[in-house]
Amino acid sequence: MRPGSPTRAFRARYGSLGPVSENSSETLFIKICGLKTERDVDTAVEAGADAIGFVFSQSPRRVDAATAARLSRRVPEHVLTVGVFREEPLDFVRAMADESGIRAVQLHGPEDHAYYADLATGDWTLIRAAAFGDSVPRVGEYGEDMLLLDAPVPGSGIAWDWSSKPHAAPGEKWLLAGGLTPDNVREAVEATSPWGVDVSSGVEHARGVKDPALITAFVKAARPVR
């Protein structure tokens, strides 16, 4: 698969990688990440999340393949299930994705074009996570379907200056992440006009422990009108 070409799975669910209309609160794609329990999953789905994430890397939010598979069975077809990986061997990613039944793979790390090309032969939507920096990443540079633009220190959960530099190009399918909370997500969306947003620590009452009220509040704040 050439860089910039969407995977089969992504085309079937979200169409091509071409420009989309400017985002609005009604169409904003929302991903709630780091879920570990039935309550987490049910709350995110009921709140209106478009995607939920399971972390397979070292983290207080880590789950195993069996847990992710069990939780994924609670998720309706229209909600994307995502496995999050950080610098894992390709065979590990494939095995965990197969065993858990997730429908998307999100990669945080230095994976090269060949790594993405190998995963693109499977039936997974591919998400590339990139840290905010001097250069502006573009969706599809590594053959991914979506780009997740994280804080300069990825995974820190610390809010950053979203307006300081250009972000991914308007119309591209990219998610804003890093330090988002129910209190600041609307400001962040208005400042950057992303295709979607991603949150994990911003909806927790303790590290790795989700708060149902915060999940619901986040979705309502990010997308006031559904």
C-alpha positions in Angstrom: 0.0 0.0 0.0 1.5 3.4 -1.0 1.7 6.2 1.6 -1.5 8.2 1.7 -3.6 5.3 0.6 -6.4 4.4 3.1 -6.7 0.8 4.3 -9.6 -1.3 3.1 -11.1 -1.2 6.7 -11.0 2.5 6.8 -12.5 3.1 3.4 -15.4 0.8 4.3 -16.1 2.8 7.5 -15.1 6.3 6.9 -14.6 6.8 3.1 -11.5 8.1 1.4 -8.6 10.1 2.9 -9.6 13.1 0.9 -10.6 16.4 2.4 -13.7 16.5 4.5 -15.9 19.5 5.3 -14.7 21.8 8.0 -15.5 20.2 11.4 -18.4 21.1 13.5 -19.6 20.1 17.0 -22.1 17.8 15.4 -19.6 15.8 13.4 -16.6 15.8 15.7 -15.0 12.3 16.1 -14.5 11.5 19.8 -12.2 8.7 21.1 -12.1 7.7 24.8 -8.9 5.8 25.5 -7.5 3.6 28.2 -10.7 1.8 29.1 -10.5 -1.3 31.3 -13.9 -2.2 32.7 -17.5 -2.9 31.5 -18.6 0.4 33.2 -15.9 2.3 31.3 -17.0 0.9 27.9 -20.7 1.2 28.5 -20.4 4.8 29.7 -18.3 5.8 26.7 -20.7 4.2 24.2 -23.8 5.7 25.9 -22.2 9.1 26.0 -21.7 9.0 22.2 -18.1 8.2 21.7 -17.1 7.2 18.2 -14.1 5.1 19.3 -12.8 3.5 22.4 -9.2 2.5 23.1 -7.5 -0.4 24.9 -3.9 0.1 25.9 -1.6 -3.0 25.3 1.7 -1.3 26.2 3.2 -0.8 29.7 0.8 1.6 31.5 -1.6 1.7 34.5 -4.3 1.4 31.8 -2.9 -1.8 30.3 -5.3 -4.7 29.5 -4.6 -8.1 28.1 -6.0 -9.5 24.8 -8.7 -11.6 26.6 -10.0 -8.5 28.5 -10.1 -6.4 25.4 -11.9 -9.2 23.5 -14.5 -9.5 26.3 -15.0 -5.7 26.4 -15.1 -5.3 22.6 -18.1 -7.7 22.5 -20.1 -5.0 24.4 -19.3 -2.4 21.7 -21.8 -1.7 18.9 -20.5 -1.9 15.3 -20.6 1.8 14.7 -18.1 2.4 17.5 -14.4 1.8 16.5 -12.4 -0.4 18.9 -8.7 0.6 19.0 -5.6 -1.1 20.3 -2.8 1.2 21.5 0.8 0.1 21.1 4.1 1.8 21.9 7.3 0.5 20.2 6.2 -3.2 20.2 7.5 -5.8 17.8 5.3 -6.2 14.8 4.5 -9.9 15.6 3.3 -8.8 19.0 1.0 -6.1 17.6 -0.5 -8.5 15.0 -1.0 -11.2 17.7 -2.7 -8.9 20.1 -4.9 -7.3 17.5 -6.0 -10.8 16.2 -6.6 -12.2 19.7 -8.5 -9.2 21.0 -10.6 -8.6 17.8 -10.0 -4.8 17.8 -10.7 -3.1 14.5 -8.0 -0.4 14.6 -4.3 -0.2 15.6 -2.8 3.0 17.0 1.0 3.2 17.0 3.2 5.5 19.2 6.8 5.1 18.3 9.5 5.2 15.5 7.8 2.6 13.3 8.9 2.9 9.7 7.0 2.7 6.4 7.6 -1.0 6.1 6.0 -1.6 9.5 2.9 0.3 8.5 2.8 -1.4 5.1 2.9 -4.8 6.8 -0.1 -3.9 9.1 -2.0 -2.5 6.1 -2.3 -6.0 4.7 -4.6 -6.8 7.6 -8.1 -5.6 8.1 -7.3 -2.8 10.6 -7.8 0.9 10.5 -4.3 2.4 11.2 -3.7 5.4 13.4 -0.3 7.1 13.7 0.5 9.1 16.8 2.9 11.9 16.4 4.2 14.4 19.0 3.6 18.1 18.4 6.9 19.7 17.2 8.5 22.0 14.7 7.4 20.1 11.6 3.7 19.6 10.7 2.9 15.9 10.1 0.5 15.0 7.3 -2.1 12.3 7.4 -1.1 9.3 5.3 2.7 9.9 5.2 3.2 6.4 6.5 0.1 4.9 5.0 -2.0 5.5 8.1 -5.7 6.4 8.0 -5.8 8.8 10.9 -3.2 10.9 12.6 -3.2 11.6 16.3 -1.4 14.8 17.2 -0.2 14.5 20.8 1.4 16.9 23.2 5.1 17.7 22.9 5.6 15.2 25.8 3.3 12.3 24.7 1.2 10.7 27.4 1.9 13.4 29.9 -1.7 14.4 30.2 -0.5 18.0 30.4 -2.4 20.7 28.4 -0.3 22.5 25.8 -0.5 25.6 23.7 -2.7 24.4 20.8 -2.6 27.7 19.0 1.2 28.2 19.0 2.0 26.6 15.6 0.1 25.1 12.6 -1.4 21.7 13.1 -2.3 19.1 10.5 -3.9 20.5 7.4 -7.6 21.5 7.5 -9.8 18.7 6.2 -7.4 15.9 7.1 -8.6 13.2 9.5 -6.6 14.0 12.5 -7.3 13.8 16.3 -6.1 16.3 18.8 -4.8 14.8 22.0 -2.8 15.7 25.1 -4.1 17.3 28.3 -7.7 17.5 27.1 -10.4 17.6 29.8 -14.1 18.4 29.9 -13.1 22.0 30.9 -10.8 22.8 28.0 -11.9 20.5 25.1 -14.3 23.1 23.6 -11.7 25.8 23.6 -9.2 23.4 22.0 -11.6 22.4 19.3 -12.4 26.0 18.5 -8.7 26.9 18.4 -7.5 24.0 16.1 -10.6 22.7 14.2 -9.5 19.1 14.4 -11.4 16.2 12.8 -11.6 14.6 16.2 -10.3 14.5 19.7 -8.8 11.8 22.0 -8.8 11.7 25.8 -7.6 9.4 28.5 -6.2 10.9 31.7 -8.5 13.9 31.4 -11.5 11.7 32.2 -10.0 9.9 35.2 -10.4 10.5 39.0 -7.2 8.6 39.7 -4.4 7.5 37.5 -5.7 4.7 35.3 -9.2 4.8 36.8 -12.0 6.3 34.6 -14.7 8.5 36.0 -18.1 7.9 34.3 -19.3 11.5 35.0 -16.1 12.9 33.4 -16.5 10.7 30.3 -20.1 12.0 29.9 -19.1 15.6 30.5 -16.2 15.4 28.1 -18.4 14.2 25.2 -21.0 16.8 26.0 -18.4 19.6 26.1 -16.7 18.5 22.9 -19.8 17.9 20.9 -22.6 20.1 22.5 -25.1 19.0 19.9 -25.3 15.4 18.7 
